[in-house]
Amino acid sequence: MAVTHTIGRGAPVAADAVRARLQGKRADTRGVGFRILIIGALAISLVTLLILLVDVAVTGWPVLSTRLGDFVSGDLRTSPDEAGIFQGLRGTFWIGVFTVGLAFPIGIGAALYLEEYAPRNAFTRFIDINIRNLAGVPSIVFGILGFAIFVKSLALFPDWLGGGLFFGGRTTAAAGVTLAILVLPIVIITSAEAIRAVPDSIREAGFGVGATRWEVIRAHVLPYAAPGILTGTVLSLARALGEAAPLILVGAVTGRLGQQTGFFDVAQLQERFTAMPIVITTWAGRPQQGFEALTAAAIVIMLLVVLLANGTAIVLRNRFEKRR
């Protein structure tokens, strides 16, 4: 009885001893210092961001409070009292459409092939390394690529497919495809990481009940990886909407545009264009005092557009997380 009692008490005593050694009674000074360091870095970043946002909002408030409607619906003008951002918003909208319509399906499809179908060999590792390298290439390089292919090379075939090539020349379509290519590596990388994070037990369960590979991917892998994929969508879309250097090379107009077209008019895709980053960059370099407030107001509108796009992606991500 005494031996049994001693053995019964030994396990809790040993557990307490191990827990005491692991936790220790000494103060974790290094851990506390590191925590203070990262919290301080976060606080500095948030304070800096808040100061910038307040400064931009205060500077642009005279425009936003007095002529918000005219400012949003107005055209580009040389006079700060008449200038608006309608054409910039239209160009940014169509660039976002191309990013969503081209980069996301192609990027998710490429990630699915690399993670679910492609064999693990030197060739696929070579492709993966190059995709990751492309994600770090400066945006100006993609602008040169778009200029060489879509503005110059494809424009040499004006009669192809009857009456003009859709992507050729300094058009909205050329700019949209260029930025879609720009964010494509980011979409592939984030989608591949999300697919790789799906537990193998989910795939094995699907195969165990007789499902094909595509059925497992469609019904199990993609729904489970959807939140991570949509997170990559947020990052890539925000980058595409904020890039200015590739648009300048592809032919974005920095002055007043010609014929006015509707916001959703598809004919705009084959016309000269501008976008919000171009408008902001151009106005920031104007010497007139009135353009300072216009620039700040345009930045506020641009932030709202990006937040709206990101908010939509975040809502979809949270919905998939709840379903998962």
Secondary structure in CASP SS format (residue, H / E / C, confidence):
PFRMAT SS
TARGET T0000
AUTHOR 0000-0000-0000
METHOD secondary structure of the structure
MODEL  1
M C 1.00
A H 1.00
V H 1.00
T H 1.00
H H 1.00
T H 1.00
I H 1.00
G H 1.00
R H 1.00
G H 1.00
A H 1.00
P H 1.00
V H 1.00
A H 1.00
A H 1.00
D H 1.00
A H 1.00
V H 1.00
R H 1.00
A H 1.00
R H 1.00
L H 1.00
Q H 1.00
G C 1.00
K C 1.00
R C 1.00
A C 1.00
D C 1.00
T H 1.00
R H 1.00
G H 1.00
V H 1.00
G H 1.00
F H 1.00
R H 1.00
I H 1.00
L H 1.00
I H 1.00
I H 1.00
G H 1.00
A H 1.00
L H 1.00
A H 1.00
I H 1.00
S H 1.00
L H 1.00
V H 1.00
T H 1.00
L H 1.00
L H 1.00
I H 1.00
L H 1.00
L H 1.00
V H 1.00
D H 1.00
V H 1.00
A H 1.00
V H 1.00
T H 1.00
G H 1.00
W H 1.00
P H 1.00
V H 1.00
L H 1.00
S H 1.00
T H 1.00
R C 1.00
L H 1.00
G H 1.00
D H 1.00
F H 1.00
V H 1.00
S H 1.00
G C 1.00
D C 1.00
L C 1.00
R C 1.00
T C 1.00
S C 1.00
P C 1.00
D C 1.00
E C 1.00
A C 1.00
G C 1.00
I C 1.00
F H 1.00
Q H 1.00
G H 1.00
L H 1.00
R H 1.00
G H 1.00
T H 1.00
F H 1.00
W H 1.00
I H 1.00
G H 1.00
V H 1.00
F H 1.00
T H 1.00
V H 1.00
G H 1.00
L H 1.00
A H 1.00
F H 1.00
P H 1.00
I H 1.00
G H 1.00
I H 1.00
G H 1.00
A H 1.00
A H 1.00
L H 1.00
Y H 1.00
L H 1.00
E H 1.00
E H 1.00
Y H 1.00
A C 1.00
P C 1.00
R C 1.00
N C 1.00
A H 1.00
F H 1.00
T H 1.00
R H 1.00
F H 1.00
I H 1.00
D H 1.00
I H 1.00
N H 1.00
I H 1.00
R H 1.00
N H 1.00
L H 1.00
A H 1.00
G C 1.00
V C 1.00
P C 1.00
S H 1.00
I H 1.00
V H 1.00
F H 1.00
G H 1.00
I H 1.00
L H 1.00
G H 1.00
F H 1.00
A H 1.00
I H 1.00
F H 1.00
V H 1.00
K H 1.00
S H 1.00
L H 1.00
A H 1.00
L H 1.00
F C 1.00
P C 1.00
D C 1.00
W C 1.00
L C 1.00
G C 1.00
G C 1.00
G C 1.00
L C 1.00
F C 1.00
F C 1.00
G C 1.00
G C 1.00
R C 1.00
T C 1.00
T H 1.00
A H 1.00
A H 1.00
A H 1.00
G H 1.00
V H 1.00
T H 1.00
L H 1.00
A H 1.00
I H 1.00
L H 1.00
V H 1.00
L H 1.00
P H 1.00
I H 1.00
V H 1.00
I H 1.00
I H 1.00
T H 1.00
S H 1.00
A H 1.00
E H 1.00
A H 1.00
I H 1.00
R H 1.00
A C 1.00
V C 1.00
P C 1.00
D H 1.00
S H 1.00
I H 1.00
R H 1.00
E H 1.00
A H 1.00
G H 1.00
F H 1.00
G H 1.00
V C 1.00
G C 1.00
A C 1.00
T C 1.00
R H 1.00
W H 1.00
E H 1.00
V H 1.00
I H 1.00
R H 1.00
A H 1.00
H H 1.00
V H 1.00
L H 1.00
P H 1.00
Y H 1.00
A H 1.00
A H 1.00
P H 1.00
G H 1.00
I H 1.00
L H 1.00
T H 1.00
G H 1.00
T H 1.00
V H 1.00
L H 1.00
S H 1.00
L H 1.00
A H 1.00
R H 1.00
A H 1.00
L H 1.00
G H 1.00
E C 1.00
A C 1.00
A H 1.00
P H 1.00
L H 1.00
I H 1.00
L H 1.00
V H 1.00
G C 1.00
A C 1.00
V C 1.00
T C 1.00
G C 1.00
R C 1.00
L C 1.00
G C 1.00
Q C 1.00
Q C 1.00
T C 1.00
G C 1.00
F C 1.00
F C 1.00
D C 1.00
V H 1.00
A H 1.00
Q H 1.00
L H 1.00
Q H 1.00
E C 1.00
R C 1.00
F C 1.00
T C 1.00
A C 1.00
M H 1.00
P H 1.00
I H 1.00
V H 1.00
I H 1.00
T H 1.00
T H 1.00
W H 1.00
A H 1.00
G C 1.00
R C 1.00
P C 1.00
Q C 1.00
Q C 1.00
G H 1.00
F H 1.00
E H 1.00
A H 1.00
L H 1.00
T H 1.00
A H 1.00
A H 1.00
A H 1.00
I H 1.00
V H 1.00
I H 1.00
M H 1.00
L H 1.00
L H 1.00
V H 1.00
V H 1.00
L H 1.00
L H 1.00
A H 1.00
N H 1.00
G H 1.00
T H 1.00
A H 1.00
I H 1.00
V H 1.00
L H 1.00
R H 1.00
N H 1.00
R H 1.00
F H 1.00
E H 1.00
K H 1.00
R H 1.00
R C 1.00
END
